[in-house]
Every structure is written in structure tokens, then in C-alpha cells.
Amino acid sequence: MARVSAPDFWQELYERGADGWELGTPAPPLVNFIETTPPPHGRVAVLGCGRGHDARYLARHGYETVGFDFSTAALHQARALAEREGLAVTFTQRDILALGRDRAPAFDGVWEYTCFCAIDPRHRPEYVTTLNAILKPGGWLLACFYPVRRGGAGPPFPVARSEVRRLLHPSFRIERAFTPRSVPRRQGQEWMVMARRIEGP
Ligand SMILES: C[S@@+](CC[C@H](N)C(=O)[O-])C[C@H]1O[C@@H](n2cnc3c(N)ncnc32)[C@H](O)[C@@H]1O
């Protein structure tokens, strides 16, 4: 599993077009949520942003968006797409698990989609540490967890609702959780969560 923690693993998949996760469009659960119940505007981090379709969508809807990924190939294309559309989105090459070390809580919101399932599951507690470090108290986490299923190899590594609840407790309060409408091949295997970082020390 250590291989997924190396940028080269993802870089190589992008380079040879083995990017089976690519939708080529913003994720439907994100689009539906923003169209119906948009979270407050502000500075939003998109973790493991890939080619940045979700990051650009958020920027088009008035969010100040920063996409993080550690594949230069993905970020190169993300920047080109944003430039073509005249969108001001920042794309930064970083290991998202290291973000908390050098950034004060700088974000009002986080959008998560298919990054949680891409990291080695042993690092999931660190992922939550990153969320806590980069989100301002009271900041929002909008996450669409995938694939919600039992067992199987990864990536994508399976996700269980109970595990997410356990990891987010006690630093986050889940305000909404539901199965979103999605692309046919993922329908029923996704879990949308809106959570708030609890205000505190
Ligand atoms: C399955 S892809 C999903 C990309 C994008 N979210 C999408 O839906 O198209 C996972 C992405 O997370 C990135 N990634 C995985 N682990 C990462 C880490 N520790 N830090 C930064 N990016 C990471 C990969 O480079 C890849 O672009």
C-alpha cells in the first residue's frame, strides 16, 4: 500500500492515461449540493484535486479556491483548463498529509472527493489531522466519500460510514449525511457529508 503514498505512483497513472476515476466534469454530488444548499463563500481547499474540475466549478460559483495535489501532470492540466476558462484558481503541488505542518488554519471550507479513498487507509487519521489544521474553527467540510463498500483492494480503498463518523469525532459535528445522486457507475456507493469543525481551542 505504500506505493500510493508516493507522488510517482499517481504521476505515472496520469502519464499513461490509466486514470479510470476521471469524470471530465465536476462531480454530480458537488454540483447538486452547490445548486441547492451552497455553503458560505470563502476560501476553499480541494484536496487531491486532480485535473481540477471541482476546483474550477467552485471558483465559477464564487469560492476562492485552492487545489492541492502531488501529481505535476494533473496540476499542469488543471492550470491550463483554468487559464482557458479565465478562472482564478490556485493549484499547488503538495502532499496533503503534510499541509497541517506549515499552514495556520487558512480555509473556510474543504471539498473532498476521491482523495480520502486514494491515500493509504493507515494514513486516514493524518488526513483528519490535516482537516483540523487547515480549517478555521467553525469551517465546513463537504465530503463525498466513495466507495462505500466492504472489502476489496485499492485504490480506491473502501470506506465505511462508521469509520468516517469515528474519525471525524470529536473535532467535527456532522450536520447532514445522505446518499447523493451520482454518475451511474458510482450510484449507491457514495456518502455525502456536511460537517463543521467544532469551535474550540
Ligand atoms: C483518484 S484521484 C482523484 C482526483 C480528483 N479528485 C478527481 O475526482 O478527479 C486521487 C488524486 O489524489 C492525489 N493524491 C493522492 N494522495 C495524495 C496526497 N497524499 N497528497 C496530494 N495528492 C494526493 C492523486 O495525485 C490524484 O490526483
The ligand as an ORCA input file, in Angstrom:
! r2SCAN-3c Opt
* xyz 0 1
  C      -8.435      9.078     -7.539
  S      -7.644     10.567     -7.954
  C      -8.991     11.737     -7.851
  C      -8.703     13.080     -8.435
  C      -9.878     14.055     -8.382
  N     -10.354     14.251     -7.033
  C     -10.993     13.576     -9.263
  O     -12.081     13.278     -8.729
  O     -10.794     13.511    -10.477
  C      -6.757     10.888     -6.440
  C      -5.894     12.130     -6.533
  O      -5.321     12.370     -5.269
  C      -3.952     12.688     -5.445
  N      -3.300     12.299     -4.190
  C      -3.276     11.067     -3.626
  N      -2.624     11.116     -2.449
  C      -2.229     12.406     -2.284
  C      -1.505     13.088     -1.269
  N      -1.053     12.447     -0.181
  N      -1.283     14.410     -1.418
  C      -1.715     15.068     -2.520
  N      -2.408     14.470     -3.509
  C      -2.669     13.157     -3.386
  C      -3.509     11.940     -6.670
  O      -2.388     12.510     -7.292
  C      -4.769     12.018     -7.538
  O      -4.757     13.158     -8.352
*
